[in-house]
Amino acid sequence: MSDWVSACVVGVDIGGSKISAGLVTPKGEILRTRSVATPSTPSAILAEVKQLCHELFAGFRGEIVAIGIGSAGMVDSKSGQVIHANDNLPGWTGTPLAALQIGDGLPVVAENDARALSYGEAKMGAGRDYTSLLCVTVGTGVGGGIILDGEIWRGPNYSAGEIGYLVVGWEGDKPIILDQFVSGPGIERAYQASTGAEDRIPLTEITRRAYGGELIAAQTIKDKARQLGVVLGGFVAAINPAALVIGGGVSQIGELWWNALEAAFRESVPPLLRSTPVLPAKLGVEAVLLGAAMLAWDKVTP
């Protein structure tokens, strides 16, 4: 694809293990991308973001008009500041993303990564035909975003859609939250408990064993998918979105996981909602980058 486009934005995805950036056209086409392992300090992360942007600028013949950033952690989208982050990015809380000086004072917009993913899926992915969505990401954790009337619903504290915090059980007085229960690590822990293995087995290996015919591996995956399906049924009943979109690494397990999840979801929602579409996310690993880019386009072409 030729790089000749009159104007582009840069979309950036800041994750716990990798930072990706890409030049994105108004139609959502990615002209080129760059990525790097995520450094261990906020200042180094910001330096890498600037470096990736300058690498993308080099040789581009059109105009760069804005930068969009999707970042791990809760982000105040008005100020562009990270207002809460966990230990996946130590010291990240308080980072002023929108204050980054890139290029010739380009406008910078920032959003939580799950919300950016949701927006990308709503604008050009699995949810583009629906005005309201619940988007869920299931990977090393569980996150989500809510789209209402085509826009991100953030809530007054910018945490709307964080379904990973839903309590699904108790260990004595300690609550078990969805994030710990059905994520990739949650599946690994359940498999370890079922087999009595001394060490946790990676999800990729559990998946290989399941499709290879191992009953415990297959049952563990199906159990966790069913549990997630029931919880999502309750959440969908509460907010009644037009569609449910699911992405993230765990969703890549395949039909073993998907079939169990969707069956449990259909059984658990009220009858009027059983026809709610359950859709796999379409944008893959570039969903956050693309969603952030679309938010950047909104900034300069409201």
C-alpha positions as CSV (number, residue, x, y, z in Angstrom):
1,M,0.0,0.0,0.0
2,S,1.3,3.4,-0.9
3,D,2.1,5.9,1.9
4,W,0.6,8.7,-0.1
5,V,-2.3,9.9,2.0
6,S,-3.0,13.6,2.6
7,A,-3.3,13.2,6.3
8,C,-3.0,10.5,9.0
9,V,-3.1,10.1,12.8
10,V,-0.9,7.9,14.9
11,G,-2.6,5.3,17.1
12,V,-0.7,4.0,20.1
13,D,-1.3,0.9,22.2
14,I,0.5,0.9,25.6
15,G,0.3,-2.5,27.2
16,G,2.1,-4.2,30.0
17,S,4.5,-6.1,27.7
18,K,4.5,-4.2,24.4
19,I,3.9,-0.7,22.9
20,S,2.6,-0.6,19.4
21,A,2.1,2.4,17.2
22,G,0.7,2.8,13.6
23,L,-0.1,5.4,11.0
24,V,-3.8,5.3,10.4
25,T,-5.8,6.9,7.6
26,P,-9.3,8.5,8.0
27,K,-10.8,5.2,6.7
28,G,-9.0,3.2,9.4
29,E,-6.3,1.7,7.1
30,I,-3.0,1.1,8.9
31,L,-0.1,2.2,6.6
32,R,2.7,1.1,8.8
33,T,3.4,0.0,12.3
34,R,6.2,-0.1,14.9
35,S,6.5,-1.9,18.2
36,V,8.8,-2.3,21.1
37,A,8.9,-4.1,24.5
38,T,7.4,-2.0,27.2
39,P,10.1,-0.4,29.5
40,S,10.0,-0.6,33.2
41,T,9.5,3.1,34.1
42,P,7.0,5.7,33.1
43,S,9.6,8.1,31.8
44,A,11.1,5.3,29.6
45,I,7.6,4.4,28.3
46,L,6.9,7.9,27.3
47,A,10.3,8.2,25.6
48,E,9.6,5.1,23.6
49,V,6.2,6.4,22.5
50,K,7.8,9.6,21.2
51,Q,10.5,7.5,19.4
52,L,7.9,5.2,17.8
53,C,6.0,8.3,16.6
54,H,9.1,9.9,15.1
55,E,9.9,6.6,13.3
56,L,6.5,6.6,11.8
57,F,6.8,10.3,10.8
58,A,10.0,9.6,8.9
59,G,9.5,9.6,5.1
60,F,5.7,10.1,5.4
61,R,4.6,12.5,2.7
62,G,1.3,13.6,4.1
63,E,0.4,15.5,7.3
64,I,0.2,14.0,10.8
65,V,-2.7,15.7,12.5
66,A,-3.1,14.0,15.9
67,I,-2.0,11.2,18.3
68,G,-4.4,8.8,19.9
69,I,-3.2,6.7,22.9
70,G,-4.9,3.6,24.3
71,S,-3.3,2.7,27.6
72,A,-3.5,0.2,30.4
73,G,-5.0,1.7,33.5
74,M,-7.9,3.9,34.1
75,V,-7.6,7.1,32.1
76,D,-9.3,10.5,32.6
77,S,-10.1,11.1,28.9
78,K,-10.7,14.8,29.5
79,S,-7.3,15.5,31.0
80,G,-5.5,12.6,29.3
81,Q,-4.0,11.5,32.7
82,V,-3.7,8.0,34.0
83,I,-5.7,8.1,37.3
84,H,-5.2,4.4,38.4
85,A,-2.9,1.6,37.2
86,N,-2.0,-1.8,38.7
87,D,1.4,-3.4,39.1
88,N,1.6,-4.4,35.4
89,L,2.9,-0.8,34.9
90,P,4.6,0.2,38.1
91,G,4.4,3.9,38.8
92,W,2.0,4.5,35.9
93,T,-0.7,6.2,38.0
94,G,-0.6,10.0,37.5
95,T,1.2,9.9,34.1
96,P,0.0,12.8,32.0
97,L,-0.3,11.2,28.6
98,A,-2.0,14.1,26.8
99,A,0.8,16.4,27.9
100,L,3.3,14.5,25.6
101,Q,5.1,16.9,23.3
102,I,5.2,15.1,19.9
103,G,6.0,16.6,16.6
104,D,5.0,20.2,16.2
105,G,2.7,20.3,19.2
106,L,0.3,17.7,17.9
107,P,-2.9,17.2,19.8
108,V,-2.8,14.0,21.9
109,V,-5.9,12.2,23.2
110,A,-5.7,9.3,25.7
111,E,-8.1,6.5,26.7
112,N,-8.1,3.3,28.6
113,D,-7.1,0.4,26.4
114,A,-10.3,-1.6,26.8
115,R,-12.4,1.4,26.0
116,A,-10.3,2.2,23.0
117,L,-10.7,-1.4,21.8
118,S,-14.4,-1.1,22.3
119,Y,-14.5,2.1,20.2
120,G,-12.5,0.5,17.5
121,E,-14.8,-2.5,17.3
122,A,-17.8,-0.2,17.3
123,K,-16.5,2.0,14.5
124,M,-14.9,-0.5,12.2
125,G,-15.1,-4.0,13.7
126,A,-17.6,-6.5,14.9
127,G,-20.0,-3.9,16.4
128,R,-20.2,-1.4,13.5
129,D,-23.8,-2.3,12.7
130,Y,-25.0,-1.7,16.3
131,T,-25.5,1.6,18.2
132,S,-24.9,0.0,21.7
133,L,-22.4,-2.7,22.7
134,L,-20.8,-4.4,25.6
135,C,-17.3,-5.2,24.6
136,V,-15.3,-7.6,26.8
137,T,-11.6,-8.6,26.6
138,V,-10.5,-11.8,28.2
139,G,-6.7,-12.3,28.5
140,T,-4.4,-12.0,31.4
141,G,-7.3,-10.1,33.0
142,V,-10.9,-9.2,32.2
143,G,-11.8,-5.8,31.0
144,G,-14.5,-4.2,29.0
145,G,-16.2,-1.1,27.6
146,I,-19.7,0.1,27.0
147,I,-20.8,1.9,23.8
148,L,-24.0,3.8,23.9
149,D,-25.4,5.6,20.9
150,G,-22.1,5.0,19.1
151,E,-20.0,6.7,21.9
152,I,-18.0,5.4,24.8
153,W,-19.8,5.5,28.1
154,R,-17.1,6.2,30.6
155,G,-19.0,7.0,33.8
156,P,-18.2,10.0,36.0
157,N,-15.0,8.3,37.3
158,Y,-13.9,6.8,33.9
159,S,-14.4,3.1,35.0
160,A,-17.6,2.1,33.2
161,G,-17.3,-1.3,31.7
162,E,-14.7,-2.7,34.2
163,I,-16.5,-6.0,34.6
164,G,-13.4,-7.7,35.9
165,Y,-14.3,-6.3,39.3
166,L,-17.6,-8.2,39.5
167,V,-17.6,-10.5,42.5
168,V,-18.4,-14.1,41.5
169,G,-17.7,-16.0,44.8
170,W,-16.0,-16.0,48.2
171,E,-13.0,-17.7,49.8
172,G,-14.0,-17.3,53.4
173,D,-14.3,-13.5,53.9
174,K,-12.3,-12.8,50.7
175,P,-14.2,-12.0,47.5
176,I,-13.3,-13.7,44.3
177,I,-13.6,-11.3,41.3
178,L,-14.2,-12.2,37.7
179,D,-10.8,-11.0,36.7
180,Q,-9.1,-13.7,38.8
181,F,-11.7,-16.4,38.0
182,V,-12.1,-16.7,34.2
183,S,-9.0,-15.0,32.8
184,G,-6.1,-16.9,31.3
185,P,-4.3,-17.2,34.7
186,G,-7.7,-18.3,36.2
187,I,-7.9,-21.2,33.7
188,E,-4.3,-22.1,34.5
189,R,-5.0,-22.2,38.2
190,A,-8.1,-24.2,37.8
191,Y,-6.3,-26.8,35.6
192,Q,-3.5,-27.0,38.2
193,A,-6.0,-27.7,40.9
194,S,-7.8,-30.3,38.9
195,T,-4.6,-32.2,37.9
196,G,-2.6,-31.7,41.1
197,A,0.3,-30.4,39.0
198,E,3.2,-28.9,41.0
199,D,3.6,-26.0,38.6
200,R,1.1,-24.0,36.6
201,I,0.8,-25.0,32.9
202,P,0.6,-22.2,30.3
203,L,-2.8,-21.7,28.7
204,T,-1.4,-22.5,25.3
205,E,-0.4,-25.9,26.5
206,I,-3.7,-26.5,28.2
207,T,-5.4,-25.6,25.0
208,R,-3.2,-28.0,23.0
209,R,-3.9,-30.8,25.4
210,A,-7.7,-30.1,25.2
211,Y,-7.8,-30.3,21.4
212,G,-5.5,-33.3,21.7
213,G,-8.2,-35.2,23.6
214,E,-7.3,-34.7,27.3
215,L,-10.6,-34.6,29.2
216,I,-9.4,-32.6,32.2
217,A,-8.0,-29.8,30.0
218,A,-11.1,-29.7,27.8
219,Q,-13.4,-29.7,30.9
220,T,-11.5,-26.9,32.6
221,I,-11.7,-24.7,29.5
222,K,-15.5,-25.4,29.1
223,D,-16.2,-24.8,32.8
224,K,-14.5,-21.4,32.8
225,A,-16.2,-20.4,29.6
226,R,-19.6,-21.4,31.0
227,Q,-18.9,-19.4,34.2
228,L,-18.0,-16.4,32.1
229,G,-21.1,-16.9,30.0
230,V,-23.4,-16.9,33.0
231,V,-21.8,-13.6,34.4
232,L,-22.1,-11.9,31.0
233,G,-25.7,-13.0,30.8
234,G,-26.4,-11.2,34.0
235,F,-24.5,-8.1,32.9
236,V,-26.3,-8.0,29.6
237,A,-29.6,-8.3,31.4
238,A,-28.6,-5.2,33.4
239,I,-27.6,-2.9,30.6
240,N,-29.4,-4.5,27.5
241,P,-26.8,-3.7,24.8
242,A,-27.7,-4.5,21.2
243,A,-24.7,-6.9,20.9
244,L,-22.0,-8.5,22.9
245,V,-18.5,-8.4,21.5
246,I,-15.7,-10.5,23.0
247,G,-12.0,-10.4,22.3
248,G,-8.6,-11.0,24.0
249,G,-6.2,-13.9,24.1
250,V,-8.5,-16.4,25.8
251,S,-11.1,-15.9,23.1
252,Q,-8.5,-17.4,20.7
253,I,-8.9,-20.8,22.3
254,G,-11.5,-21.6,19.7
255,E,-14.8,-23.4,19.5
256,L,-14.3,-25.4,22.7
257,W,-14.4,-22.1,24.6
258,W,-16.9,-20.2,22.5
259,N,-19.5,-23.0,22.3
260,A,-19.6,-23.4,26.1
261,L,-19.7,-19.6,26.7
262,E,-22.5,-18.9,24.2
263,A,-24.6,-21.8,25.5
264,A,-24.3,-20.7,29.1
265,F,-25.0,-17.1,28.1
266,R,-28.2,-18.0,26.2
267,E,-29.4,-20.1,29.1
268,S,-28.8,-17.4,31.7
269,V,-30.3,-14.3,30.1
270,P,-34.0,-13.5,30.2
271,P,-35.9,-15.0,27.3
272,L,-36.3,-11.5,25.6
273,L,-32.5,-11.2,25.4
274,R,-31.6,-14.6,24.1
275,S,-31.3,-13.4,20.6
276,T,-28.6,-10.8,21.6
277,P,-25.7,-11.4,19.1
278,V,-22.5,-12.7,20.7
279,L,-19.7,-11.7,18.3
280,P,-16.0,-12.4,18.2
281,A,-13.9,-9.2,18.0
282,K,-12.7,-8.6,14.5
283,L,-9.7,-6.2,14.8
284,G,-7.4,-8.6,16.6
285,V,-4.1,-7.3,18.1
286,E,-4.5,-3.9,16.4
287,A,-7.9,-3.1,18.0
288,V,-6.6,-0.8,20.7
289,L,-4.3,1.0,18.3
290,L,-7.2,1.5,15.8
291,G,-9.7,2.6,18.5
292,A,-7.2,5.2,19.8
293,A,-6.6,6.4,16.2
294,M,-10.4,6.8,15.7
295,L,-10.5,8.9,18.9
296,A,-7.7,11.0,17.5
297,W,-9.6,11.6,14.3
298,D,-12.6,12.6,16.4
299,K,-10.4,15.2,18.1
300,V,-9.5,16.9,14.8
301,T,-12.7,16.3,12.8
302,P,-15.5,16.4,15.4
